[in-house]
Each structure stands twice: as C-alpha cells, then as structure tokens.
Amino acid sequence: MKTLGETILSVRNLSTVFDTEYGVVKAVDGVSFDLRRGETLGIVGESGSGKSVTNLSLLRLVPEPPGRIASGEILFKGRNLLEGDEEDMRLVRGSNISMIFQDPMTSLNPLLRVSLQIAEALQLHHGLDRKAAERKAVELLTSIGIPDAETRAYEYPHQYSGGMRQRAMIAMAISCGPDILIADEPTTALDVTIQAQILELIKSLSAEKTMSVIMITHDLGVVAGICDTICVMYAGRIVEKAPVDELFADPRHPYTRGLLDSVPRVDLAGGRRRLYSIPGSPPDLVDLPPGCPFRPRCDKAMEICGQKAPPEVGFEDRTVVCWLHAQEGKIS
C-alpha cells in the first residue's frame, strides 16, 4: 500500500461563480478537500459538474469577468493562494503547481518550437539561460519517452502525433519539479494504447518524484487504475469522497452508484444486459432546485430531499452528502 506524506493542499469551502445575462452560475459551490504529498486524487463527474473550474480556480485561471472566486480558501503549504497578487501566482504556476490541459494541440503554441515552449518555464523559474534551458528541455523529452529527442525537440507541435504532444505537455508541466500536477482529462483524445502509456507515465512520475496528482476525468476506468482517493462531483459540489477501493466496492451516494452502473461490464456482456443510463439531465446551475440537486434524478429520493440540503456524513475515512446516510454516520 502506498505511503502518503503530509497534507500539501487544503481547499476549504471554495465557491466560483460566473455572471451571465441569465443570472449567476454557481459552477463550484462550497468544495472542500485535502491533498497529501504523493497522493493521486481523482475528481469525477458528468460534463458541467464543476471538475475543471475547480482546478482552474486552484491556479486562479478563471477568466475575470465573467468568472470570479466568490469565497473560500486554497491553502498551499499553509499559505492562502487567494490572498496574494497576480505576480505571486505567477511564481506558483509551473513552479509549485502545474497543469496538463485537455487538448495539447490548442495548449501548445503552433508558432514556437517545442523546445522553446518547455524552456520558457525553466528560464522564468530557475533562471537558466536559453541554451541551458533548451538542453534541459531535450533531457525532459527523452525522460518521458520522446524518440530521437535531440531532433524532435526543435520541431513544431503540428509535427508531433497526439501522444507525443501530450508527452510534450507533461514535460513542460514537470520541468520545474512541481509539488502538484493537475491533469485535466489528459487522455480524452488519445487511442486506448496511448492512453495507457500516458497514465503509466504520470503514475511513474508521481512515484519517482513524490509528486501529488489531481486527475480530472469522466472515465471511471482511469481513476480505478491510477488514483488513491476519489471525489465525485455533481452540480458544483462534492457529493462523495472515498478511497478508490472502497468507493468501487461500496458506493454510498445514488449518483456514484449511477455512474458505476453506467460503465460497460465485460463480465456481463453475455447476458445482453442493457447499459444503464442515469435518467434526466444535470440541473440548471443558475436556478438549482431546493434541497438536494440530484433529487429529480434519484430513485431513492425522500420527502426531506426536496426540502433541505443534505448534510455531509462522515464514515471513518470517507464522506457522503446524502440524507440516506444521515442516521448512520457522523454529520459534520
């Protein structure tokens, strides 16, 4: 079993909103979680559940306007990142906390050679001159599996395959030895073979450098193979947190059970079992229903679910936000 270190990041009651012509969109609504050194934390949920906005908020990359971080704390090594100015955050981004974005083709500058894009962070954070930074960029590309890196480093992004572009993004993200790597659906546009290679690369880098990882995905198969802990998000809120093995063995929230039931099962394929789909659609974040936001789609809903927001209930090392378990665990 992996041994995890001290808590390196604590997010407390984080709320991020967007001002639109239709009203205020509560994209992230009171999110709290801890991340320990060396831990891989998975954040899962449907599209629009708030996964990516949560992690853009950690780096204060939410566009203002229309977005803004309305409240909360982001404590990195005890320091609240929301209290510093933009210059302070520039020193954190890339150096202490890095992010791999979803689509490397749009994240890499098509007009610059790959080596220059990796070298930029090394020049900014480590003070290397251009030649030394480019040599380091070649070393990084070699270490993450780019063949003939001495030549390929000086090519442009369009000359790379999808898998190579994603590896280049990883090289850029780890160039300054960050404490935390945020991976926003890093395998979405890749075929399954390359997906497996990229996930194994992230896993090995985390172990080698004792680096914490936040993995954002809608693919439960990804989190099963790489994560230590899972946060399940719905309507901008974390509805369940648990160690990966416990969550897959015993999901407590009806939404979590619905997500797991929606995953194709090879062992049941012969029985011609119809693939489950959670009924209904995610709620309107401008006008959330009273009580539990999942109530209109939940087959376990009770009268109280439509009247009052459910409490967070603790069970040793896991939590669930649901009235079904309010009598069983400890309400925080």
C-alpha positions in Angstrom: 0.0 0.0 0.0 1.3 3.5 -0.9 2.6 5.6 2.0 1.4 9.2 1.7 3.0 12.2 3.2 1.7 15.4 4.9 -1.2 17.4 3.6 0.2 19.8 1.0 -3.0 21.4 -0.3 -6.2 22.1 1.6 -9.2 23.6 -0.2 -11.9 25.0 2.1 -15.5 26.0 1.0 -14.3 27.1 -2.4 -17.0 28.8 -4.5 -16.6 30.0 -8.0 -19.4 31.8 -9.9 -19.9 33.2 -13.4 -22.1 36.3 -14.0 -24.2 35.8 -17.1 -27.2 37.5 -18.7 -29.4 34.7 -17.2 -28.1 35.0 -13.7 -25.2 33.9 -11.5 -24.0 30.4 -12.4 -22.7 28.6 -9.3 -20.0 26.5 -11.1 -18.3 25.5 -7.9 -20.4 25.6 -4.7 -18.6 25.1 -1.4 -16.0 22.5 -2.4 -13.5 21.2 0.3 -10.8 18.6 0.0 -7.3 17.8 1.1 -4.4 16.5 -0.9 -1.4 14.8 0.6 2.2 14.6 -0.7 2.5 11.7 -3.2 -1.3 11.2 -3.4 -3.2 10.9 -6.6 -6.7 12.4 -6.2 -9.4 11.7 -8.9 -12.2 14.2 -9.5 -15.0 12.6 -11.5 -18.5 13.6 -12.7 -20.5 14.4 -15.7 -19.7 17.3 -18.0 -20.6 20.5 -16.3 -20.3 19.2 -12.8 -17.5 21.7 -11.9 -14.4 19.5 -12.2 -12.3 21.7 -14.5 -13.5 25.0 -12.9 -12.5 23.7 -9.5 -8.9 23.1 -10.7 -8.7 26.3 -12.7 -9.7 28.1 -9.5 -6.7 26.5 -7.7 -4.4 28.3 -10.1 -6.6 31.4 -10.3 -7.0 30.9 -14.1 -10.8 31.5 -14.1 -11.4 34.4 -16.6 -12.5 37.6 -14.8 -15.0 38.7 -15.9 -17.4 36.8 -16.2 -16.0 34.4 -13.6 -14.8 35.1 -10.1 -13.9 33.2 -7.0 -16.6 34.2 -4.6 -15.3 32.7 -1.3 -13.2 30.0 0.3 -9.5 29.3 0.9 -6.9 27.5 -1.1 -4.1 26.6 1.3 -0.9 25.5 -0.3 1.7 24.6 2.3 -0.3 26.7 4.7 -0.4 29.8 2.5 -3.7 31.0 1.1 -3.2 31.4 -2.6 -6.3 33.7 -2.8 -4.6 36.4 -0.7 -1.6 37.1 -3.0 -1.5 39.2 -6.1 -1.1 38.1 -9.7 2.7 38.2 -9.5 2.7 35.9 -6.5 0.6 33.4 -8.5 2.9 33.5 -11.5 5.7 32.2 -9.2 3.4 29.4 -8.1 2.1 28.3 -11.5 4.5 26.0 -13.2 7.0 26.0 -10.4 4.9 24.6 -7.5 1.6 23.7 -9.2 1.5 22.7 -12.9 -1.4 21.7 -15.1 -1.8 19.5 -18.2 -4.7 20.8 -20.2 -7.2 18.7 -22.0 -6.2 19.4 -25.6 -2.4 19.7 -26.2 -2.9 20.9 -29.8 -4.7 24.1 -28.6 -2.5 24.4 -25.5 0.9 24.4 -27.4 1.8 27.5 -29.4 1.8 26.4 -33.1 4.4 29.1 -34.0 7.1 28.1 -31.5 9.3 25.0 -31.5 8.5 22.6 -28.7 11.9 23.1 -27.0 11.3 26.8 -26.6 7.9 26.2 -25.0 9.4 23.9 -22.4 12.5 26.1 -21.9 10.3 29.2 -21.1 9.3 27.9 -17.6 12.9 26.9 -16.8 14.1 30.4 -17.7 11.4 32.0 -15.7 11.5 29.9 -12.5 15.1 28.5 -12.5 17.0 31.5 -14.1 18.6 29.3 -16.8 19.9 31.0 -20.0 18.2 30.0 -23.3 20.8 27.4 -24.3 20.9 25.7 -20.9 17.1 25.7 -20.8 16.8 24.1 -24.2 19.3 21.4 -23.3 17.2 20.6 -20.2 14.1 20.5 -22.4 15.8 17.8 -24.6 16.6 15.8 -21.4 13.0 16.1 -20.3 11.6 14.9 -23.6 14.0 12.0 -23.5 12.9 11.1 -20.0 9.2 11.0 -20.9 9.7 8.8 -23.9 10.0 11.0 -27.0 12.2 9.1 -29.5 15.2 11.0 -31.0 14.5 13.9 -28.7 17.7 15.7 -29.8 16.0 16.2 -33.2 12.3 16.2 -32.3 12.7 18.9 -29.6 13.3 21.5 -32.4 10.2 20.6 -34.3 6.8 22.3 -34.2 3.7 20.9 -32.4 1.9 20.0 -35.7 4.8 17.7 -36.5 4.0 15.6 -33.4 1.4 12.9 -33.1 -1.3 13.2 -30.5 0.5 11.1 -28.0 3.8 12.9 -28.5 2.1 16.3 -28.0 0.6 15.1 -24.7 4.1 13.9 -23.6 5.5 17.3 -24.5 2.8 18.9 -22.3 3.8 16.6 -19.5 7.5 17.5 -20.0 6.5 21.2 -19.8 4.4 20.6 -16.7 7.1 18.7 -14.8 10.1 20.8 -16.0 10.4 22.8 -12.7 9.7 19.8 -10.4 6.2 20.9 -9.1 4.7 19.6 -5.9 1.3 19.2 -7.5 0.4 18.2 -11.1 -3.2 18.8 -12.2 -4.1 16.6 -15.2 -7.4 17.8 -16.9 -8.7 14.8 -18.8 -5.2 14.1 -20.3 -6.2 11.1 -22.3 -9.5 12.2 -23.9 -8.4 12.5 -27.5 -6.0 9.5 -27.5 -6.5 5.9 -28.5 -6.5 3.3 -25.8 -2.9 2.1 -26.2 -1.5 5.7 -25.9 -4.0 6.4 -23.0 -2.4 3.5 -21.1 1.1 4.8 -21.8 0.3 8.3 -20.7 -1.4 7.1 -17.5 1.5 4.9 -16.7 3.9 7.8 -17.3 2.0 10.0 -14.9 1.8 7.3 -12.3 5.6 6.6 -12.5 6.5 10.3 -12.4 4.3 10.7 -9.3 6.1 7.8 -7.5 9.6 8.8 -8.7 9.3 12.5 -7.6 6.8 12.0 -4.7 4.6 14.4 -6.6 0.9 14.8 -5.8 -1.5 14.5 -8.8 -5.1 15.7 -9.3 -6.7 13.7 -12.1 -9.8 15.2 -13.6 -11.8 12.8 -15.7 -15.2 11.4 -16.5 -13.7 7.9 -17.1 -14.0 5.7 -14.0 -11.7 3.2 -15.6 -8.9 5.8 -15.5 -9.3 6.6 -11.8 -9.5 2.9 -10.9 -6.1 2.3 -12.2 -4.2 5.4 -11.0 -5.9 7.1 -8.1 -5.7 6.7 -4.3 -8.8 8.8 -3.5 -11.9 9.8 -5.5 -14.1 12.9 -5.2 -17.4 12.6 -7.0 -18.8 16.0 -8.1 -22.4 16.9 -9.0 -23.8 20.4 -9.7 -20.6 22.1 -8.5 -20.5 20.1 -5.2 -18.5 17.1 -4.0 -21.2 14.5 -3.1 -18.9 11.6 -2.1 -15.2 11.3 -1.1 -13.6 7.9 -0.5 -10.5 5.7 -1.1 -10.7 4.3 -4.6 -11.1 0.6 -3.5 -13.9 1.5 -1.0 -15.8 3.6 -3.5 -15.8 0.9 -6.2 -16.7 -1.8 -3.7 -19.4 0.1 -1.8 -20.6 3.4 -3.5 -22.8 5.3 -1.0 -24.3 8.2 -3.0 -27.1 7.3 -5.5 -25.2 9.4 -8.1 -22.0 7.5 -7.6 -23.9 4.2 -8.0 -25.5 5.5 -11.2 -22.0 6.4 -12.6 -20.7 3.0 -11.8 -23.7 1.2 -13.3 -23.2 3.2 -16.5 -19.8 1.6 -17.1 -19.9 -1.3 -19.6 -19.1 -4.6 -17.8 -17.2 -7.3 -19.8 -18.3 -10.0 -17.4 -22.0 -9.2 -18.0 -21.8 -8.8 -21.8 -23.0 -12.4 -22.5 -26.2 -11.7 -20.6 -27.2 -8.9 -23.0 -27.7 -6.5 -20.1 -28.9 -3.1 -21.3 -26.4 -0.4 -20.3 -27.7 1.8 -17.5 -28.2 5.5 -18.0 -29.0 7.9 -15.2 -32.4 9.4 -16.0 -32.9 13.1 -16.6 -30.3 15.8 -17.1 -28.0 17.8 -14.7 -29.7 20.8 -13.1 -29.6 24.4 -14.2 -26.8 25.9 -12.1 -28.5 29.4 -12.3 -31.6 28.0 -10.7 -30.9 25.0 -8.6 -33.8 23.0 -7.2 -34.4 23.3 -3.4 -32.9 20.6 -1.2 -30.6 18.0 -2.9 -29.7 19.0 -6.5 -29.8 15.3 -7.5 -33.3 14.7 -6.2 -35.1 15.0 -9.6 -32.9 12.1 -11.0 -32.7 10.0 -7.9 -34.7 6.7 -7.4 -34.1 6.8 -3.7 -35.4 10.3 -3.1 -37.4 11.0 0.1 -39.6 13.9 1.1 -36.8 15.7 3.0 -34.6 15.6 -0.1 -36.7 18.3 -1.7 -36.9 20.5 1.4 -33.4 20.7 2.9 -29.9 20.4 1.5 -28.4 17.1 2.7 -25.6 17.2 5.3 -22.1 15.8 4.9 -21.9 12.5 6.7 -18.6 11.0 7.7 -17.7 7.3 7.8 -14.1 7.0 9.1 -12.0 8.0 6.0 -14.9 8.7 3.7 -17.8 11.2 3.4 -21.1 11.3 1.5 -23.6 14.2 1.2 -26.9 12.4 1.2 -30.0 12.1 3.5 -30.0 8.3 3.1 -27.0 8.1 5.4 -27.7 10.9 7.9 -28.7 8.4 10.6 -25.7 6.1 10.1 -22.6 8.3 10.2 -21.3 11.4 11.8 -22.8 14.7 10.5 -20.1 17.4 10.1 
